Structure formats: C-alpha cells, structure tokens
Amino acid sequence: MVEIPTTAVTRICLVRHGETEWNAARRIQGQIDIGLNDNGRKQAEAAGLWLKTAGIVALYSSDLKRAWTTAEAIGRAVGLAPTPVPEMRERLYGVFQGLTYAEAQEKFPEGYAAFEGRNADYNFENGESLRTMFARVTGKLQEIAAAHVGQNVVVVLHGGVLDVINRFVRGNPLEMPRDFLIPNAGINWISVAGGKWHLDAWGETAHLAPGALDELPS
C-alpha cells in the first residue's frame, strides 16, 4: 500500500463512463472496446459541465473508448487533457464478454453462479478474478492519490472498477452483495487524508436526465 504521510485532504472524483448500446442491452462488455451511444455522449457532456467549477487539476481515464470519450468531454469542460491509466480498465470477463447476462447464465451455469455469488477467486475462462482486479485498481488509485496530495482530480472508469473501489474505501469484503448504485455517468467522490480513505458522495445523478442505467448485477 502506498502511504500518504500528510493530513492534507486529497479528493478524487470517480466518473463512470456514459451509456453504451451494450449497457442498454445488458451485454457484458468487459475489455471489449465499445463506444458511447448518443445518450452516453450527452451524459458525458453533462458530467463535464457539472465538474467545471470543482477545482479539478488532473484528469485520468481508462483507455477503453467508452471511458476515454467520456473523459475527453469532461476535459473540454475543465480545460484538461486526459491521461490514460490502463489499470482502470473494466474487469476482463473472459468467455462472458459479448454475452448478455442471461446468455452467460445459460451457457456457463456453474461459472455464472460463481460470478453472481461474488467468488473473489473465480476468474472465468481467459478472464480475471475479483481479487486480481482489486489489486490492479487499488494500487493505481493509491498512486494517483499520492501524486496529487491536497488536490482534486477526476478518474473516468467502469462499473466493475467502481464496485471494487467502493469496497476498498469502505473496508468491505469483495464477497459482500452490492448495496450501492453505479449509474452511467454517475459522479462519486472519495477522499484520503493521513492514509485514511473516506466515501464523501456516491452515485450522484442530478446532472443527468432521469433514467441513468445501473445494469450491473448486485
């Protein structure tokens, strides 16, 4: 773990990418590079306008297209170019990628049961376990925080990434059923000071038209 030896408060705004057609169809994207749909592009612009006066000094993003396009829209509003952080990519879902949740359950019933049951060591076939993903995501999150002590930064990422960060910040186990929302283009604020993490706000959608999707399983 990267130690941040200061009482200065570092605030990180985590933004899920805007909506894609695969989100609307409940199709598992994983690391397949799907772009935003029209609604997703509007959501990205809205997130940028919302953050325009938030004092953002740095902008990071997953390099997958749906996140990167969202970050570019935010960057235009806040006057920053995004920096790619591949460590914030969505989970690699292996053989589940490209399938709807219903199709994955039908084709791989045992694997789907492990996935739905949040088995932290289950890695699909040609995929990645929750535990492995947790390590890559939280390691990079701590690096970003250490590089911006006392500042406000934005990271654009994915639903599964937000899922593990929420658990990291709150100190909850990966296996615990989800008790929070992860809407497309939702705004989430976390902070760290003296090595202690805090969840400040989660799933904010006041900047969006009603109906932002949270299509992820619990």
N, C-alpha and C positions, 0 to 999 in steps of 0.2 A: 504493500500500500504506500502511495506517495503521501508523505507528511507535509502539511502546510502550516509551518510554525508561526502563526500570526492570529491575532483576534480580528483582523480586517475581514469584512464580510464580502465574499465573492458570490455573485448571483448569476445563475445560469438559466436561461430561458430555453426550454426544450419544446420544439415545434414538430408535431407530426406532419408529414407531407400531406398535400392536398389529395382530394379524391381521384381515384383511377377507375376505369371501367371494370377492372378486376375486383376492386373493393366492392363496387355495386353488385357484382355477380357472386360475391363471397368466394372468389377464386384465390387460391394460395399463391402469392407472388414470390415470397422468399427473396432470392437474389436474382430472379429474372427481371430484366430491366424494362419495366412498364412505365409509360409516360402518364402524365395527368390528363384527365378529361376536361371538358370546358368548365364544369363546376369546380374541379380541382384547381384550375388556373385562377378562377375568381377568388377561391378561398385563399390561395397563396398571396394574391394582391391584398386581400383584406387583412391578412396577418401582418404583412409589411406595414400597412397604414397604422395598424394598432400599435406596432412597436416603434414607430417613427420617433417618438419623444421619450423612449425608455432608456436613453443614455447608453446604447449598445456600442462597444468599442471593438468587438471582433465577432465574426460570423463563420461558423463551421458547418459542414454538411456531409452526410453520407454522399458518396459519389454515384449512387444509383439515380437514374434520370428523374424519378418522381420526387425524390428529396432535393436533388440539385436544382431542378426547375423551381421548386418552392423557395429554395434559398436564394436563387437569383432574383425572384420577385421581392423578397424581403430585403435583399441587398440594394435594390434600386430605391427602396423607400428610406433605408437608413444610411445610404451612402457608403456601403462596404461591399467588397468582392468576397464571395465565399471561399474558404479554404477546405479542400477535400480531406475527409477523415474516413477512409475505408473501414476502419474499426467500428464505425457506427452503422454499417450496413445491417439490413434485416437478417434474421436468422436464416441459415442455409437449411431449407426444409427437405433437401434430397428428393426422393421419389414422390413426395407430396406436392412439389412445385408444379404449378399449372393445373392442378385439380381443384375442384370445389371441395369444400369441407365434406359435403355429402358423398362425393365421389371417392375421396380419400378414405372415409369410413367404410365404404362398400368394398374397395379394392384391398385395403390393408387394415382389417378389423383389429388385429392384435396391436399393430403399431399405433393405430388411431386411439385405442384405449389407453396406451402408454402416454401418448401425446395429450389427450384430453385429461388424463389423470395427473398431468404435470410431473411425470417421472423425470427428474433432473438429469439422469444419466442416459436417457433414451436419445439416440442420435439419428433416427430414421435409417434409411439406406442411402449412402452417399450424402449424408447430412451432418448436422451439428447438434450436440446436446445443449440443453439449457445451461448446464454448468460451464461448458466451454464458451458459450456465447457470453455468459455473465462475466467471465474473466476478461475477455477482449474488450467488452463495452465499458466495464467499470474501470479497467486500467486506463483507457483513453480518457474517460471522464475526469479522473483524478489528475491526469497530465494537463488537460485543458484548464482545470481549476488552478493548478499550481502555476500555470503560465500567466494567469490573469488575476492575481490576488487583489481584492478590493475593487474589482471592476465588474461590469455587466456584459455578458456575452450571450450569443444565441447559438444553439446547435439544432440543426434540422435533421430529423431521423425518422424512424419507423415504429409501428405499433409494438412489435415484439421487443424492440430496444427500450421503448418507454416502459414496457411491462417489467423488465429486469431492473431498470434504474429506479423505478418506484419502490421495488422491494429492497434494493440496496440502501436507498436513502432512509427508508422507514425501519430497516433492520428486520424485515420479514423474510421467511423462508421461500425459496423458489417454488416449493410444492404447494403453497397456500393458494386456494382459489382466489381469483381476482375480485377485488371489492372496490374497484375504481374504473372510471371510464377512460377510453383512449380515442376520442373523436378525431377524424381527419381535420388537419389544420388547427387542432386544439392547441392552446398555449398553456404551458406548465412551467412554473418557477420553482427551482430548488436553490438552496444556498449552502455555503460551507464557511465556517469560521473556527479557527483553532482545532481543525481536524474533525469537527462535528458537523454532520450533514443535517439539513432540515428541509422539509417539504413546505413551501410557502403558499403555493396555489396550484390547483390541478384541474385539467380538463376545461379550461375557460373557453367559451364559445360565443361570448357577447358580440364579438366582431364578425360573426358568421351569420348567414341566413339560417333559419331553422332547418334541422334535419341532417346535420353533420353526422356521418356514419361512424359507428363503432361496430364493425362486423366481426371482430375477433372473438374467438371462444374464450370462456372465462378460465 
